[in-house]
Amino acid sequence: MTVNGNGIKTVGFTFITGVLAGGVAGLLFAPQSGARTRRRLGNLTEDVKERVGVLAEDTKGAVESMVERGRRLVSA
């Protein structure tokens, strides 16, 4: 399967949007004390940061691979 730059962006945007929407929905439909909600929001934020970092690394690898492939095609 070939993934172009736009496909990677779409997948990343969809993933991040889903994580955020799920987190917000979970907090809204399961009310708790303020301290506990803040703690859960902090944990959710850390989780999103971690996942975005992983996505960024994956995207970087895919872009580097595409650049290398382009270089080979140009030099051939």
Beta strands, then each sheet from edge to edge (+ up, - down):
end
